[in-house]
Amino acid sequence: MRIAIVLSALLFVLMSFTAVDMEHQINSNDSSVIIVDNAVDSQQSLQILIDSIVDSEAYNTKAILCLKIAWELKSSDWDRCSKYIDNAEFNAKKYNKQDFLIAIYTDIADLYYDKDLLDISLKYYTNAYNLYDKNNSSSEKHDLENDIAIIYAKLKKTDQAFYFFQRVYIYKNKLNDTLGIAKLYNNLGLLFFETNIDSSIYYFEKSLDLVYQIDNKILSVYVFTNIAKCYSILGNTARTDFYSKKALSFIDDVPQNVKAWVYKTVSEEYFQRNKIDSCIYYANKSKDILKSNKYTFSYLDLNRTLYKAYLEKEDYKKASMYFVIYDQIRDSLNIEQKAVNAEKIKLEQEFIIKDQIRDLEESKRKNKNIIISFGLIVSLFVLIILLTKNKSRLQKSKLEKKLIEAKRDELNQDLESKKGILIAKAMKEIHRTEFIQDILIDLKEIKLKAVKKETQQAIEIIQKRLEKGTSNNIWEEFELSLEQVHKRFFSNLTEKHPTLTSKDKRLCALLVLNLTSKEIAQITGQDFKTVENARTRLRKKLNLTNTKTDLIVYLNELK
């Protein structure tokens, strides 16, 4: 979402920073002036950045470095990340250049957007937008309008989103940017998808009219598929089939990943309509495309669809086969809780130590200059040297103590991380047990419907094998394990928020283990969007809506 700029001369000596595009889910365009990489590749790079801040005196350089470090820390240490964000904003204001401040505000907004703090992200996008002159008609300004519209759309504020999309439309229309307008109509279709299906269809069809003019088959396939989904929601199977066939008619002219997405979407629609054979057919076509990269979430979803489809056909052999594949992929994608990197604490301590050493060396140089300049007598010179050496010894002693404390903290953090990994494994077993119990319930219902005695006996064998891997008190065991690492967490949570449900508490436990939404979705077997919605509802129940407080930071305070 931003355009690269050339960094200062000091940064040129240290290292070159490259612009990195940031994309939102609804086709946002480049809009920022300054780019900060999303992550620093290594601890060595992070150390270089920390050293650079110590050595630099330029406000713009400090602002850029602080934001670069903030991007690195956003997932691992939000407290430190927030401090670097505030420091970047402070130095940008000190630098007092409008274009630079716009770029810094935009990048801060991107960072909060990445953390799903949409209200705070909107605030910084708006701050950047308000710095532009009213008569300004640059592409960067209108890209910001597009970003603001996207945030409003995600916040379900349709009127505000529509207003800014209209402003973008006026600009694109002046440029005669047909493709840009077509994408904008597609965005508007997505904007109304959940609130007004008729309006959604209207804008998708307007997008198609323009796409036909420029013959963009890739966008055509996307829009046809989106329209088919709209009519599927309306229950209009004839229209759903019509637009699905239109999408499939261009399927040979689009990239393989688009083909796989279309086949997967069509397969899911047929499953919802209980057309099991068609569902299986398109699911297999999508699988054939993705078979070279099996360990992905798309491939996982396809095997889950096939498992359910064959279960509907009462083909238990194939259903079992696809469930085994699904379970294997799910296990491989299930990322256990990452161990806390104790090296970050060490880097922070070294940053403080280097700063103190720098001050000490500067003090020595000043003392020597004073001695040379004023030609102090030998006795006074010796006295000053002795005092300086004594001061150096005291400083060195303090620094050595801090290094010892840092190493001790590393050992403690390593111990805590290992405990956390054990708890994550226990949580994985909880989900496996619950999933098996759900299957047992389904098998009992199937057994009641089965007519042949051989089928009933086969189901009983499967039930007994699955029951061996279940445990009724696994969640209680998990709570005890979590309490051993974080004492009184559940009691503090219940005392402060007595209205939370058991599912809410379970989500709190997963978040306090520092699991991402994607990892929680893998563990619980839910969709990513379902987990995101659950997190939003939890923020509301914890009275964190419209605040700058991070959800995970708040939960960690209850430990």
C-alpha positions in Angstrom: 0.0 0.0 0.0 3.0 2.4 -0.2 5.7 3.9 -2.4 9.4 3.4 -1.5 11.5 6.5 -0.6 15.2 6.9 -0.3 16.4 6.8 3.3 18.9 9.2 4.8 22.7 9.1 4.3 23.2 7.4 7.7 20.9 4.5 6.7 22.9 4.2 3.4 26.0 3.5 5.4 24.3 1.0 7.6 22.0 -0.9 5.3 19.4 -0.4 2.5 15.7 -0.8 3.2 13.4 -2.0 0.5 9.8 -1.1 0.0 7.3 -3.9 0.6 3.7 -3.8 -0.6 0.9 -4.2 2.0 -2.4 -5.5 0.6 -5.8 -5.5 2.3 -8.5 -8.1 1.5 -10.5 -5.8 -0.8 -8.0 -4.8 -3.6 -6.5 -1.7 -2.0 -3.9 0.2 -4.0 -0.5 1.7 -3.2 -0.8 4.9 -1.1 2.0 5.5 1.3 5.3 7.3 0.8 7.5 5.4 3.3 7.8 1.6 3.5 8.9 -0.4 6.5 9.4 -4.2 6.1 6.8 -6.3 7.8 9.4 -8.3 9.6 13.2 -8.3 10.2 14.7 -11.5 8.9 17.0 -12.2 11.8 18.0 -11.3 15.3 21.2 -9.9 13.8 19.1 -7.4 11.7 17.1 -6.4 14.8 20.4 -5.7 16.6 21.6 -3.6 13.8 18.4 -1.5 13.9 18.7 -1.0 17.7 22.3 0.1 17.3 21.3 2.4 14.5 18.8 4.2 16.7 21.5 4.7 19.4 23.9 6.2 16.8 21.4 8.3 14.9 20.4 11.9 15.7 18.1 12.6 12.7 14.4 12.6 13.6 13.3 11.1 10.3 15.8 8.3 10.6 14.8 7.4 14.1 11.1 7.4 13.1 11.8 4.9 10.2 13.9 2.7 12.4 11.4 2.6 15.2 8.6 1.6 12.8 10.8 -1.1 11.3 11.4 -2.6 14.8 7.7 -2.3 15.6 6.8 -4.4 12.6 9.2 -7.1 13.8 7.8 -7.1 17.4 4.1 -6.8 16.5 3.5 -10.6 16.9 5.9 -11.4 19.7 6.0 -8.5 22.1 3.1 -6.0 21.7 4.1 -3.8 24.7 7.5 -3.1 23.2 5.9 -2.7 19.7 3.5 0.0 21.1 6.4 1.9 22.6 8.3 1.9 19.3 5.1 3.1 17.5 4.7 6.0 19.9 8.4 6.8 19.5 8.1 6.8 15.7 5.1 9.2 15.8 7.0 11.5 18.2 10.1 11.7 16.0 8.0 12.2 12.9 6.2 15.2 14.5 9.6 16.5 15.5 10.8 16.2 11.9 7.8 18.3 10.9 7.5 17.4 7.2 3.9 16.9 5.9 4.7 14.2 3.4 6.8 12.3 5.9 4.2 12.5 8.6 1.5 11.3 6.2 3.6 8.3 5.3 4.4 7.5 9.0 0.7 7.8 9.9 -0.2 5.5 7.0 2.4 2.9 8.0 1.2 3.0 11.7 -2.4 2.5 10.4 -1.2 -0.6 8.4 0.4 -2.0 11.5 -2.8 -1.7 13.6 -4.8 -3.1 10.6 -2.5 -6.1 10.7 -3.3 -6.5 14.4 -7.1 -6.2 13.6 -7.4 -3.1 15.7 -9.6 -1.5 13.0 -10.8 1.5 15.0 -7.3 2.6 15.8 -6.1 1.9 12.3 -9.0 4.1 11.0 -7.9 6.9 13.3 -4.3 7.0 11.8 -5.6 6.6 8.2 -7.9 9.6 8.9 -5.0 11.6 10.4 -2.9 11.0 7.3 -5.9 11.9 5.0 -6.6 15.1 6.9 -3.1 16.4 6.3 -3.8 16.6 2.6 -5.0 19.9 1.2 -8.7 19.9 0.1 -7.7 20.7 -3.5 -5.1 17.9 -3.6 -5.9 15.2 -6.1 -2.9 13.0 -5.9 -3.1 9.2 -6.3 -1.8 8.8 -2.8 -4.7 10.8 -1.4 -7.3 8.7 -3.2 -5.5 5.5 -2.3 -6.0 6.6 1.4 -9.7 7.1 0.6 -9.8 3.6 -0.6 -8.1 2.3 2.6 -10.5 4.3 4.7 -13.5 2.9 2.8 -12.1 -0.7 3.3 -11.9 -0.1 7.1 -15.4 1.2 7.3 -16.6 -1.8 5.3 -15.0 -4.1 7.7 -16.5 -2.2 10.6 -19.9 -2.7 9.0 -20.3 1.1 8.6 -21.8 0.9 5.1 -22.7 4.6 4.6 -19.2 5.9 5.4 -17.6 3.2 3.3 -19.9 4.0 0.4 -19.0 7.7 0.7 -15.3 7.1 0.3 -15.7 4.6 -2.4 -17.7 7.2 -4.3 -14.8 9.7 -4.0 -12.4 7.0 -5.4 -14.9 6.4 -8.2 -14.9 10.1 -9.2 -11.1 10.1 -9.3 -10.9 6.8 -11.3 -13.5 8.1 -13.7 -11.5 11.2 -14.4 -8.6 9.1 -15.3 -10.8 6.8 -17.5 -9.3 3.9 -15.5 -11.8 1.2 -16.6 -10.0 -1.6 -14.8 -9.8 0.4 -11.6 -13.5 1.2 -11.8 -14.3 -2.4 -12.5 -12.4 -3.4 -9.4 -14.1 -0.7 -7.4 -17.6 -2.1 -8.4 -16.4 -5.5 -7.3 -15.4 -3.9 -3.9 -18.9 -2.4 -3.7 -20.4 -5.8 -4.4 -18.5 -7.2 -1.5 -19.5 -4.3 0.7 -23.2 -5.1 0.4 -22.7 -8.9 0.3 -23.9 -9.5 3.9 -26.4 -6.7 4.2 -28.1 -6.2 0.8 -27.7 -9.1 -1.7 -29.6 -7.2 -4.5 -27.2 -4.3 -4.3 -24.3 -6.7 -4.2 -25.5 -8.3 -7.4 -26.1 -4.9 -9.0 -22.5 -3.8 -8.5 -21.0 -7.2 -9.5 -23.0 -6.9 -12.8 -21.7 -3.4 -13.3 -18.2 -4.7 -12.8 -18.8 -7.4 -15.4 -20.0 -4.8 -18.0 -16.7 -3.0 -17.7 -14.7 -6.2 -17.6 -16.2 -7.3 -20.9 -15.0 -4.0 -22.5 -11.4 -4.7 -21.5 -11.6 -8.5 -21.8 -10.2 -9.2 -18.4 -11.0 -12.9 -17.9 -9.5 -13.3 -14.5 -11.6 -10.5 -13.0 -14.6 -12.0 -14.9 -14.1 -15.4 -13.3 -14.0 -13.8 -9.8 -17.1 -11.7 -10.4 -19.1 -14.5 -11.9 -18.2 -16.7 -9.0 -19.2 -13.9 -6.5 -22.6 -13.5 -8.3 -23.1 -17.2 -8.1 -22.6 -17.1 -4.4 -25.1 -14.3 -4.1 -27.8 -16.3 -5.9 -26.9 -19.4 -3.8 -27.7 -17.4 -0.7 -31.0 -16.3 -2.3 -31.8 -20.0 -3.1 -32.0 -19.3 -6.8 -30.4 -22.5 -8.1 -31.0 -21.7 -11.8 -29.1 -18.4 -11.5 -26.4 -20.0 -9.4 -25.8 -22.6 -12.0 -25.9 -20.1 -14.8 -23.2 -17.8 -13.3 -21.1 -20.8 -12.1 -21.1 -22.1 -15.7 -20.1 -18.7 -16.9 -17.2 -18.7 -14.5 -16.2 -22.2 -15.6 -16.4 -21.2 -19.2 -13.3 -19.0 -18.7 -11.5 -21.5 -16.5 -8.9 -22.4 -19.1 -7.8 -18.8 -19.4 -7.0 -18.1 -15.7 -4.0 -19.1 -13.5 -4.1 -22.4 -11.7 -4.7 -20.9 -8.3 -7.8 -19.1 -9.6 -9.0 -22.4 -11.1 -8.5 -24.2 -7.8 -10.5 -21.5 -6.0 -13.4 -21.6 -8.5 -13.6 -25.4 -8.4 -13.5 -25.4 -4.6 -16.2 -22.7 -4.4 -18.5 -24.6 -6.8 -17.9 -27.8 -4.9 -19.0 -26.2 -1.6 -22.1 -24.8 -3.3 -23.1 -28.2 -4.6 -22.6 -29.7 -1.1 -24.9 -27.1 0.4 -27.5 -28.1 -2.2 -27.0 -31.8 -1.4 -25.7 -32.5 -5.0 -23.1 -34.9 -3.7 -21.8 -36.3 -7.0 -21.2 -32.8 -8.4 -19.6 -31.7 -5.2 -17.2 -34.6 -5.3 -16.4 -34.0 -9.0 -15.4 -30.4 -8.6 -13.6 -31.1 -5.3 -11.4 -33.6 -7.0 -10.7 -31.2 -9.9 -9.5 -28.6 -7.3 -7.5 -31.3 -5.6 -5.7 -32.3 -8.8 -4.5 -28.7 -9.2 -3.3 -28.4 -5.6 -1.8 -31.9 -5.3 1.7 -30.6 -5.7 1.3 -28.5 -2.5 -0.9 -30.7 -0.3 -0.1 -29.1 3.0 -2.2 -26.0 2.6 -5.5 -24.9 4.2 -7.3 -25.1 0.8 -6.3 -28.7 0.4 -7.3 -29.3 4.0 -10.8 -27.9 3.3 -11.2 -30.0 0.2 -10.5 -33.2 2.0 -12.9 -32.2 4.7 -15.6 -31.6 2.0 -14.9 -35.0 0.4 -15.1 -36.7 3.8 -18.5 -35.2 4.5 -19.7 -35.9 1.0 -18.8 -39.6 1.1 -20.4 -39.7 4.6 -23.6 -38.5 3.0 -23.3 -41.2 0.3 -22.8 -43.7 3.1 -19.5 -44.7 1.5 -17.8 -45.2 4.8 -14.6 -46.6 3.3 -13.8 -43.5 1.2 -15.1 -41.2 4.0 -12.7 -42.8 6.4 -9.9 -42.5 3.8 -10.4 -38.8 3.3 -10.8 -38.2 7.0 -7.4 -39.8 7.6 -5.9 -37.5 4.9 -7.6 -34.5 6.4 -6.4 -35.4 9.9 -2.8 -35.9 8.7 -2.8 -32.5 6.9 -4.4 -30.8 9.9 -1.7 -32.2 12.2 1.0 -31.0 9.9 -0.5 -27.5 9.7 -1.2 -27.3 13.4 1.5 -25.0 14.7 2.2 -25.6 18.3 2.8 -22.6 20.6 6.0 -20.9 19.6 8.7 -20.9 22.3 9.4 -17.5 23.7 12.6 -16.2 22.2 14.8 -15.3 25.1 17.2 -13.6 22.8 14.9 -10.6 22.5 15.5 -9.9 26.2 19.2 -10.1 25.7 19.0 -7.7 22.8 17.1 -5.2 24.9 19.6 -5.4 27.7 22.5 -5.0 25.2 20.8 -2.0 23.8 20.7 -0.3 27.2 24.3 -1.4 27.9 25.6 0.0 24.6 23.8 3.2 25.3 25.5 3.5 28.7 28.9 2.5 27.4 28.5 5.2 24.7 27.7 7.8 27.4 30.7 6.6 29.4 33.1 6.9 26.4 31.7 10.3 25.6 32.3 11.4 29.2 35.9 10.2 28.9 36.5 12.2 25.7 35.1 15.3 27.2 37.3 15.0 30.3 40.4 14.6 28.1 39.5 17.6 26.0 39.0 19.7 29.1 42.4 18.6 30.4 44.1 19.4 27.1 42.3 22.7 26.5 42.9 24.3 29.9 46.3 22.7 30.6 45.5 21.5 34.1 48.5 20.8 36.3 49.8 17.2 36.4 48.3 16.5 39.9 44.8 17.6 38.8 45.2 15.6 35.6 46.1 12.5 37.5 43.2 13.0 39.9 40.7 13.3 37.1 42.1 10.2 35.4 41.8 8.2 38.7 38.2 9.4 39.2 37.3 8.5 35.6 38.8 5.1 35.9 37.0 4.5 39.2 33.8 5.6 37.5 34.5 3.2 34.7 35.0 0.3 37.1 31.7 1.1 38.8 29.9 1.3 35.5 31.5 -1.9 34.3 30.5 -3.7 37.5 26.9 -2.5 37.0 26.9 -3.7 33.4 28.3 -7.1 34.4 25.5 -7.5 36.9 22.9 -6.6 34.3 24.4 -9.2 31.9 24.1 -11.8 34.6 20.5 -10.8 35.2 19.8 -11.0 31.5 21.2 -14.6 31.3 19.0 -15.6 34.3 16.0 -14.1 32.6 16.9 -16.1 29.5 16.8 -19.4 31.5 13.5 -18.4 33.1 11.9 -17.6 29.7 13.2 -20.9 28.3 11.5 -22.8 31.1 8.3 -20.9 30.7 8.3 -21.6 26.9 8.7 -25.3 27.4 5.8 -25.3 29.8 3.8 -23.5 27.2 4.6 -26.1 24.6 3.3 -28.8 26.9 0.1 -27.0 27.4 -0.3 -26.4 23.6 0.1 -30.2 23.1 -2.6 -30.8 25.7 -4.9 -28.3 23.9 -4.3 -30.2 20.6 -5.4 -33.4 22.4 -8.5 -31.7 23.7 -9.6 -30.8 20.1 -8.8 -34.3 18.9 -10.9 -35.8 21.6 -13.8 -33.5 21.0 -13.6 -34.1 17.2 -13.7 -37.9 17.8 -16.7 -37.5 20.1 -18.5 -35.6 17.4 -17.8 -38.4 14.9 -19.0 -41.0 17.5 -22.3 -39.2 17.7 -22.6 -39.2 13.9 -21.8 -42.9 13.7 -24.5 -43.7 16.3 -27.0 -41.9 14.1 -25.8 -43.7 11.0 -25.9 -47.0 12.8 -29.6 -46.5 13.7 -30.3 -45.8 10.0 -28.3 -48.8 8.7 -30.3 -51.7 7.6 -27.7 -54.4 7.1 -26.3 -56.1 10.1 -22.8 -56.2 8.5 -22.9 -52.4 8.2 -23.9 -52.1 11.9 -21.1 -54.4 13.0 -18.6 -52.4 10.9 -19.7 -49.2 12.5 -19.4 -50.7 16.0 -15.8 -51.7 15.2 -15.1 -48.1 14.1 -16.8 -46.7 17.3 -14.7 -48.9 19.6 -11.4 -47.9 17.9 -12.3 -44.2 18.2 -13.5 -44.5 21.8 -10.0 -45.8 22.8 -8.6 -42.3 21.9 -11.1 -40.3 23.9 -10.9 -38.8 27.4 -13.9 -37.3 29.2 -11.9 -35.1 31.5 -9.2 -33.7 29.1 -10.4 -30.1 29.4 -10.2 -30.3 33.2 -6.6 -31.6 32.8 -5.8 -28.7 30.5 -7.1 -26.2 33.0 -4.9 -27.7 35.7 -1.9 -27.6 33.4 -2.5 -24.0 32.6 -3.0 -23.1 36.3 0.4 -24.6 37.0 2.1 -22.2 34.6 -0.2 -19.1 35.1 -1.6 -19.4 38.7 -5.0 -18.0 39.4 -5.7 -17.1 35.7 -9.1 -18.7 35.5 -10.1 -17.5 39.0 -9.1 -13.9 38.2 -10.9 -14.1 34.8 -14.1 -15.4 36.4 -14.0 -12.9 39.2 -13.6 -9.9 36.9 -15.9 -11.2 34.1 -18.5 -13.6 35.7 -20.7 -13.6 32.6 -18.2 -15.3 30.3 -19.3 -18.7 28.9 -17.1 -21.8 28.9 -16.4 -21.2 25.2 -15.3 -17.6 26.0 -13.0 -18.9 28.7 -11.5 -21.5 26.4 -10.8 -18.8 23.8 -9.2 -16.7 26.5 -7.0 -19.7 27.5 -5.9 -20.1 23.8 -5.1 -16.4 23.4 -3.1 -16.3 26.7 -1.0 -19.1 25.2 -0.1 -16.5 22.5 -1.8 -18.5 19.7 -2.8 -16.6 16.5 -6.3 -16.7 15.0 -5.1 -19.1 12.3 -3.6 -21.4 14.9 -6.8 -21.3 17.0 -8.8 -22.2 13.9 -6.6 -25.2 13.3 -6.8 -26.4 16.9 -10.6 -25.9 17.2 -11.5 -27.0 13.7 -13.3 -23.7 13.1 -13.1 -21.3 10.1 -10.6 -18.4 10.4 -13.5 -15.9 10.0 -15.4 -17.6 12.9 -12.4 -17.3 15.2 -12.0 -13.6 14.2 -15.7 -12.9 14.9 -15.3 -14.7 18.3 -12.4 -12.5 19.2 -14.4 -9.4 18.3 -17.3 -10.5 20.5 -14.8 -11.3 23.3 -13.4 -7.8 23.1 -16.9 -6.5 23.5 -17.6 -8.7 26.5 -14.3 -7.6 28.1 -15.3 -3.9 27.5 -12.2 -3.4 25.2 -14.1 -2.1 22.2 -12.9 1.3 20.9 -9.9 1.2 23.2 -6.2 1.0 22.3 -5.7 -2.0 24.7 -4.6 -5.2 23.0 -6.7 -8.2 23.8 -3.8 -10.5 24.5 -2.0 -7.9 26.6 -5.2 -7.5 28.7 -5.5 -11.3 29.3 -1.9 -11.6 30.2 -2.5 -9.1 33.0 -4.9 -11.5 34.6 -2.2 -14.2 35.0 
